[in-house]
Amino acid sequence: MAKSLKEKLEEKKFVITVEVDPPKGADPWGTYEKIHPLAKVVDAVNIADCPMARMKMSPIALAHLVQNTMGLETIFHLTCRDRNILGLQSELLGAYAMGVKNILAVTGDGPKKGDHPNAKGVFELNSMGLIEVAHKLNAGFDYEGNPLADQTDFFIGAVLNPTAPNMDVEFKRIEKKIDSGAHFFQTQPVFDIKQLEDFMSQASHIKVPIIYGLMPLKSLKLANYLNKNVNGIHVPERLLQRLEEKGRDAGIEIAKELYEAMKEMVHGVHIFPMGDPSMATSFLHE
């Protein structure tokens, strides 16, 4: 029997995860087609929860379908934007009943950023509170301390940023997430190995696995957008020059270089293919 993501990370095996968005519609087949080229080279697929506050299919339903149809382990994202404490617990219990046991706890983007700007954001909890909710369900209790008929066994993930502007604040958040019950982390994309080395030297006291983000850059336009709009992400000037000269080809080359370096350093790599899995298969299959 194949080992689970949890078991692989506990045994310090190198893992690869990849992130996909659910469809904006009721048919999952387009998403299956995006995942299929990566199915034999990744250990799990992250299913985002209405990313950028844009309405999509339920990540829990899609995660269940992917596991049952493709036999590929999933990590479903759950945000605090759309659900109160009752709703979050209900969703988690339903996910567990369907065999979807890996969760990434995310606060979520506000509705005004997305395609339903007049929707009301809930945010009764943040990601820290959601981690605590999942941890309590694992212990056999609801958020108020009432016993459950059956406890869960979620593998609880959280997000961190290894290039955050204020690392003192970031480390305090990381430690609070671990204290709340986080079992592993996935990170924002890394574009500079020196920054990664600096973070890892400061993070040696963190004893839970960290899967580091890798985003193949499709274009100079995308790189400039990240630099201007995403707090804590920095694409160095030398990479911008390469993208300006060679475009997508440079993006694939850069991703391959980062991947080869990271393989020697970290527990695992989390790939953000930005809707284009071929950007990942181009270097993972080599």
C-alpha positions as a Python dict, from the first residue, in 0.01 Angstrom:
ca = {
    (1, 'M'): (0, 0, 0),
    (2, 'A'): (136, 341, -101),
    (3, 'K'): (244, 567, 181),
    (4, 'S'): (44, 880, 254),
    (5, 'L'): (173, 1235, 234),
    (6, 'K'): (179, 1244, 613),
    (7, 'E'): (388, 927, 632),
    (8, 'K'): (632, 1048, 367),
    (9, 'L'): (688, 1377, 547),
    (10, 'E'): (727, 1204, 884),
    (11, 'E'): (995, 982, 725),
    (12, 'K'): (1163, 1293, 578),
    (13, 'K'): (1108, 1178, 220),
    (14, 'F'): (1117, 1450, -43),
    (15, 'V'): (763, 1528, -168),
    (16, 'I'): (613, 1727, -454),
    (17, 'T'): (272, 1891, -435),
    (18, 'V'): (99, 2096, -703),
    (19, 'E'): (-183, 2351, -674),
    (20, 'V'): (-489, 2362, -900),
    (21, 'D'): (-802, 2574, -906),
    (22, 'P'): (-1145, 2411, -919),
    (23, 'P'): (-1360, 2486, -1225),
    (24, 'K'): (-1611, 2768, -1242),
    (25, 'G'): (-1883, 2521, -1331),
    (26, 'A'): (-2022, 2182, -1239),
    (27, 'D'): (-1800, 1959, -1458),
    (28, 'P'): (-1472, 1841, -1301),
    (29, 'W'): (-1326, 1683, -1616),
    (30, 'G'): (-1129, 1989, -1723),
    (31, 'T'): (-953, 1985, -1387),
    (32, 'Y'): (-880, 1613, -1420),
    (33, 'E'): (-715, 1686, -1756),
    (34, 'K'): (-494, 1951, -1597),
    (35, 'I'): (-389, 1716, -1317),
    (36, 'H'): (-339, 1405, -1534),
    (37, 'P'): (6, 1495, -1678),
    (38, 'L'): (137, 1542, -1321),
    (39, 'A'): (-35, 1245, -1157),
    (40, 'K'): (269, 1014, -1168),
    (41, 'V'): (523, 1272, -1051),
    (42, 'V'): (349, 1446, -760),
    (43, 'D'): (260, 1316, -415),
    (44, 'A'): (-53, 1527, -364),
    (45, 'V'): (-266, 1793, -531),
    (46, 'N'): (-377, 2108, -353),
    (47, 'I'): (-735, 2214, -435),
    (48, 'A'): (-785, 2586, -379),
    (49, 'D'): (-1096, 2734, -213),
    (50, 'C'): (-1245, 3009, -434),
    (51, 'P'): (-896, 3157, -490),
    (52, 'M'): (-874, 3536, -518),
    (53, 'A'): (-1236, 3538, -394),
    (54, 'R'): (-1359, 3409, -731),
    (55, 'M'): (-1649, 3163, -713),
    (56, 'K'): (-1545, 2805, -799),
    (57, 'M'): (-1657, 2448, -729),
    (58, 'S'): (-1628, 2327, -369),
    (59, 'P'): (-1267, 2222, -298),
    (60, 'I'): (-1388, 1944, -68),
    (61, 'A'): (-1615, 1793, -333),
    (62, 'L'): (-1343, 1817, -598),
    (63, 'A'): (-1079, 1674, -364),
    (64, 'H'): (-1306, 1375, -299),
    (65, 'L'): (-1365, 1327, -673),
    (66, 'V'): (-993, 1351, -756),
    (67, 'Q'): (-905, 1094, -491),
    (68, 'N'): (-1176, 853, -601),
    (69, 'T'): (-1139, 900, -977),
    (70, 'M'): (-763, 944, -1011),
    (71, 'G'): (-632, 770, -699),
    (72, 'L'): (-426, 1078, -616),
    (73, 'E'): (-403, 1221, -265),
    (74, 'T'): (-531, 1575, -216),
    (75, 'I'): (-493, 1870, 19),
    (76, 'F'): (-807, 2081, 28),
    (77, 'H'): (-788, 2450, 114),
    (78, 'L'): (-1046, 2588, 353),
    (79, 'T'): (-1087, 2963, 401),
    (80, 'C'): (-1249, 3158, 682),
    (81, 'R'): (-1402, 3408, 438),
    (82, 'D'): (-1725, 3225, 363),
    (83, 'R'): (-1819, 3033, 678),
    (84, 'N'): (-1876, 3094, 1048),
    (85, 'I'): (-1758, 2856, 1321),
    (86, 'L'): (-2059, 2626, 1272),
    (87, 'G'): (-2007, 2609, 896),
    (88, 'L'): (-1634, 2545, 921),
    (89, 'Q'): (-1683, 2253, 1159),
    (90, 'S'): (-1963, 2108, 947),
    (91, 'E'): (-1747, 2127, 633),
    (92, 'L'): (-1457, 1960, 810),
    (93, 'L'): (-1667, 1672, 940),
    (94, 'G'): (-1814, 1619, 594),
    (95, 'A'): (-1468, 1625, 436),
    (96, 'Y'): (-1341, 1365, 679),
    (97, 'A'): (-1641, 1141, 614),
    (98, 'M'): (-1555, 1153, 241),
    (99, 'G'): (-1194, 1052, 308),
    (100, 'V'): (-1040, 1396, 250),
    (101, 'K'): (-802, 1430, 542),
    (102, 'N'): (-531, 1678, 443),
    (103, 'I'): (-629, 2041, 501),
    (104, 'L'): (-458, 2372, 436),
    (105, 'A'): (-603, 2637, 668),
    (106, 'V'): (-625, 2978, 498),
    (107, 'T'): (-779, 3306, 612),
    (108, 'G'): (-879, 3392, 252),
    (109, 'D'): (-905, 3702, 35),
    (110, 'G'): (-1183, 3953, 97),
    (111, 'P'): (-1481, 3933, -144),
    (112, 'K'): (-1415, 4279, -289),
    (113, 'K'): (-1111, 4136, -471),
    (114, 'G'): (-1317, 3879, -658),
    (115, 'D'): (-1610, 3830, -893),
    (116, 'H'): (-1874, 3878, -620),
    (117, 'P'): (-1762, 4211, -470),
    (118, 'N'): (-2095, 4263, -292),
    (119, 'A'): (-2078, 3933, -107),
    (120, 'K'): (-2032, 3953, 271),
    (121, 'G'): (-1708, 3817, 411),
    (122, 'V'): (-1751, 3627, 738),
    (123, 'F'): (-1399, 3601, 887),
    (124, 'E'): (-1529, 3494, 1227),
    (125, 'L'): (-1194, 3317, 1260),
    (126, 'N'): (-859, 3359, 1090),
    (127, 'S'): (-631, 3075, 977),
    (128, 'M'): (-496, 3039, 1332),
    (129, 'G'): (-848, 2984, 1466),
    (130, 'L'): (-926, 2737, 1186),
    (131, 'I'): (-617, 2534, 1274),
    (132, 'E'): (-741, 2523, 1632),
    (133, 'V'): (-1086, 2406, 1515),
    (134, 'A'): (-935, 2115, 1318),
    (135, 'H'): (-707, 2031, 1611),
    (136, 'K'): (-1006, 2015, 1849),
    (137, 'L'): (-1199, 1791, 1609),
    (138, 'N'): (-895, 1560, 1603),
    (139, 'A'): (-912, 1547, 1983),
    (140, 'G'): (-1282, 1452, 1966),
    (141, 'F'): (-1444, 1785, 2060),
    (142, 'D'): (-1619, 2069, 1883),
    (143, 'Y'): (-1506, 2430, 1914),
    (144, 'E'): (-1708, 2481, 2235),
    (145, 'G'): (-1565, 2167, 2395),
    (146, 'N'): (-1866, 1940, 2341),
    (147, 'P'): (-1773, 1577, 2267),
    (148, 'L'): (-1808, 1436, 1914),
    (149, 'A'): (-1954, 1094, 1839),
    (150, 'D'): (-1638, 1021, 1638),
    (151, 'Q'): (-1313, 1218, 1629),
    (152, 'T'): (-1122, 1309, 1313),
    (153, 'D'): (-759, 1261, 1218),
    (154, 'F'): (-679, 1556, 994),
    (155, 'F'): (-326, 1628, 875),
    (156, 'I'): (-335, 2003, 929),
    (157, 'G'): (-137, 2237, 707),
    (158, 'A'): (-73, 2610, 731),
    (159, 'V'): (90, 2879, 519),
    (160, 'L'): (410, 3072, 580),
    (161, 'N'): (615, 3322, 383),
    (162, 'P'): (994, 3263, 389),
    (163, 'T'): (1054, 3605, 232),
    (164, 'A'): (815, 3808, 450),
    (165, 'P'): (916, 4174, 501),
    (166, 'N'): (923, 4133, 881),
    (167, 'M'): (1061, 3791, 971),
    (168, 'D'): (1027, 3848, 1347),
    (169, 'V'): (651, 3882, 1303),
    (170, 'E'): (644, 3587, 1062),
    (171, 'F'): (825, 3357, 1305),
    (172, 'K'): (583, 3450, 1584),
    (173, 'R'): (294, 3358, 1354),
    (174, 'I'): (461, 3029, 1261),
    (175, 'E'): (510, 2937, 1627),
    (176, 'K'): (147, 3027, 1709),
    (177, 'K'): (24, 2810, 1423),
    (178, 'I'): (228, 2516, 1549),
    (179, 'D'): (96, 2572, 1902),
    (180, 'S'): (-259, 2579, 1760),
    (181, 'G'): (-208, 2238, 1597),
    (182, 'A'): (-40, 2278, 1255),
    (183, 'H'): (142, 1963, 1139),
    (184, 'F'): (310, 2101, 824),
    (185, 'F'): (357, 2419, 623),
    (186, 'Q'): (343, 2516, 258),
    (187, 'T'): (502, 2844, 155),
    (188, 'Q'): (470, 3131, -85),
    (189, 'P'): (689, 3097, -397),
    (190, 'V'): (1065, 3135, -355),
    (191, 'F'): (1269, 3293, -635),
    (192, 'D'): (1605, 3340, -465),
    (193, 'I'): (1806, 3049, -321),
    (194, 'K'): (2008, 3286, -102),
    (195, 'Q'): (1685, 3408, 61),
    (196, 'L'): (1582, 3047, 111),
    (197, 'E'): (1915, 2964, 275),
    (198, 'D'): (1883, 3264, 505),
    (199, 'F'): (1532, 3160, 607),
    (200, 'M'): (1631, 2800, 668),
    (201, 'S'): (1922, 2904, 890),
    (202, 'Q'): (1678, 3110, 1101),
    (203, 'A'): (1413, 2833, 1096),
    (204, 'S'): (1627, 2546, 1223),
    (205, 'H'): (1419, 2536, 1543),
    (206, 'I'): (1098, 2459, 1349),
    (207, 'K'): (1040, 2086, 1384),
    (208, 'V'): (741, 2040, 1153),
    (209, 'P'): (792, 1980, 778),
    (210, 'I'): (795, 2275, 540),
    (211, 'I'): (711, 2235, 169),
    (212, 'Y'): (856, 2532, -19),
    (213, 'G'): (675, 2709, -301),
    (214, 'L'): (801, 2713, -660),
    (215, 'M'): (621, 2913, -929),
    (216, 'P'): (729, 2876, -1293),
    (217, 'L'): (710, 3226, -1439),
    (218, 'K'): (522, 3240, -1770),
    (219, 'S'): (626, 3593, -1855),
    (220, 'L'): (793, 3915, -1749),
    (221, 'K'): (443, 4058, -1700),
    (222, 'L'): (364, 3797, -1433),
    (223, 'A'): (694, 3857, -1255),
    (224, 'N'): (638, 4234, -1247),
    (225, 'Y'): (283, 4180, -1119),
    (226, 'L'): (410, 3966, -831),
    (227, 'N'): (673, 4224, -738),
    (228, 'K'): (421, 4507, -733),
    (229, 'N'): (113, 4339, -588),
    (230, 'V'): (205, 4042, -367),
    (231, 'N'): (348, 4138, -30),
    (232, 'G'): (668, 3953, 56),
    (233, 'I'): (733, 3804, -290),
    (234, 'H'): (1037, 3935, -478),
    (235, 'V'): (1155, 3824, -822),
    (236, 'P'): (1520, 3940, -845),
    (237, 'E'): (1632, 4175, -1122),
    (238, 'R'): (1859, 3912, -1279),
    (239, 'L'): (1556, 3687, -1335),
    (240, 'L'): (1353, 3975, -1478),
    (241, 'Q'): (1628, 4031, -1734),
    (242, 'R'): (1622, 3666, -1839),
    (243, 'L'): (1244, 3676, -1873),
    (244, 'E'): (1265, 3989, -2084),
    (245, 'E'): (1513, 3820, -2318),
    (246, 'K'): (1358, 3473, -2350),
    (247, 'G'): (1005, 3491, -2203),
    (248, 'R'): (840, 3158, -2122),
    (249, 'D'): (1153, 2957, -2207),
    (250, 'A'): (1346, 3150, -1945),
    (251, 'G'): (1065, 3087, -1695),
    (252, 'I'): (1100, 2711, -1745),
    (253, 'E'): (1479, 2728, -1720),
    (254, 'I'): (1459, 2930, -1397),
    (255, 'A'): (1204, 2691, -1246),
    (256, 'K'): (1423, 2392, -1329),
    (257, 'E'): (1728, 2558, -1172),
    (258, 'L'): (1535, 2644, -856),
    (259, 'Y'): (1386, 2295, -839),
    (260, 'E'): (1724, 2122, -869),
    (261, 'A'): (1872, 2343, -596),
    (262, 'M'): (1572, 2306, -364),
    (263, 'K'): (1570, 1926, -399),
    (264, 'E'): (1901, 1919, -216),
    (265, 'M'): (1785, 2147, 65),
    (266, 'V'): (1423, 2098, 168),
    (267, 'H'): (1147, 1851, 270),
    (268, 'G'): (952, 1915, -46),
    (269, 'V'): (842, 2153, -319),
    (270, 'H'): (494, 2296, -376),
    (271, 'I'): (440, 2401, -738),
    (272, 'F'): (210, 2686, -846),
    (273, 'P'): (161, 2617, -1221),
    (274, 'M'): (-76, 2915, -1261),
    (275, 'G'): (-324, 2719, -1471),
    (276, 'D'): (-56, 2577, -1703),
    (277, 'P'): (62, 2231, -1585),
    (278, 'S'): (298, 2203, -1884),
    (279, 'M'): (519, 2461, -1709),
    (280, 'A'): (574, 2201, -1435),
    (281, 'T'): (586, 1885, -1645),
    (282, 'S'): (858, 2043, -1859),
    (283, 'F'): (1110, 2008, -1575),
    (284, 'L'): (956, 1741, -1348),
    (285, 'H'): (961, 1480, -1625),
    (286, 'E'): (1326, 1533, -1715),
}
